[in-house]
Amino acid sequence: MEPLKEETDVVMCHKQEAANQEGISRRQTLKKGAKWLGGALVLAILYPLLKFVGFDIPKKPQKIRIERDILPGGFYLGANFVAFAGEHGDVWALSRRCTHLGCLVSYNEIQKRLICPCHQSVFSKHGKRLAGPAKLDLPSYKISKAGKGKSGYVVVI
Amino acid sequence: MKSLVEIKWGARAMVALYLSLLSGLIVALQYNPAHPYYSTSIIDTLVPFGGFWRSLHFYSSQLFFLLIVLHFIAVLCNNPPSLPTYSWITLVSSMLVALLLLFSGYILRADAVGSSAGRIAENILLSVPYIGRTLASMLLDIEYGGMKRVYVNHLVGFGLLWLVLIWPHIRRYMVGWRQFPWLLLTVTTWSALIPAPMEPSKIGVFHINGPWFFIGLQEILRYVPPFWAGIVWPSIFVGGLFLLVPGNAWRRWGSFLVLGWLILYLALTILGLMAGAGQ
């Protein structure tokens, strides 16, 4: 009878081992599942976060008043724009943001050029890109006379 | 005499950080991100002791960064024991976040240098394919939000990120603020005597140089497109720093990469300074 008991013990032992392994693999599967669930939750939170942060609130169009007339051939340097007057009474306004990396360009009266102080991109009085690392022309803004009987202009940026 | 590499630069950096945090908190009470340049000028000129507190914040923050760089160099020279790659990368990343803290401080004063540096950084981020807009929005967003997000990140975001990265390191080396009284005294006296820089926008300025650590980058941006000059080029240096992990077989290559990069960057900085002086 003894050998038979031994055999039963061995079978019991194997059964126990199999049950243990099954338990471990179930635990591992559950752990893995929890990790995936955690990852999915992080992604689920990250998406609305990035959408929230990444939304650019549209800027209100700004109307800026230039109080005086610009003499023919002259210019007016605003904080974000520059306005020019041609010899024949025509006026135009340009953004001062350099199209390379956004620094503010300044007008060089001797060279009659707009120059970026950061990386020396050069633009014509009409905003055309002439030299330097910038690839695009300067954007223009709408400019009009301030109104009947009033001196100066209104620039919309 | 103690050898330079044996000096506890890290502990001194912590004391400089205490001073920077305290003075930063005081300056923040008067600073207004809606009118950054105006409020910085007012702090400097009208607010009683405003110039002193801003100087103290500026110089203690600069010193903090310089001291952690010295600490980093000293550790490397002392043949440190091998470290898990993850810990090393975390420590190097904390240094980069400290640089971001310094840089965002420069932007916040919104003078000619600060606002240009901010715009340049934002446009560099925007040049990153696919995630550029998200990165620019999260870190700066100057174009649409002015200084709002830069301020939030400078005050909370970058600081928290730095603390998370550095905490496993600094919790083992607590430093009391009274450990280096001479350092406190020197920085405070210096700040009382030397005002922090402020460069108003001037008409007819056709050359400006960015912060000292930015001049080399500014120079390379003249010749190379923003993504390559502003993202890929600095990433090579960061990659080199990552390779310096103590005990790593690639450490030698990392050293060559970092040294070569630094020599080139120094040359570019000198070129930038010369171009500035020639204007």
Interface residues (C-beta under 8 A of the other chain):
Chain A: L50 V53 G54 D56 I57 K59 L77 R97 H100 L101 G102 C103 L104 S106 N108 I115 P117 C118 H119 Q120 G132 P133
Chain B: A112 S115 S116 R119 I120 E122 N123 I124 R133 T134 S137 M138 D141 E143 Y144 G145 S201 I203 G204 V205 F206 H207 I208 G210 Q218 L221 R222 Y223 P225 P226
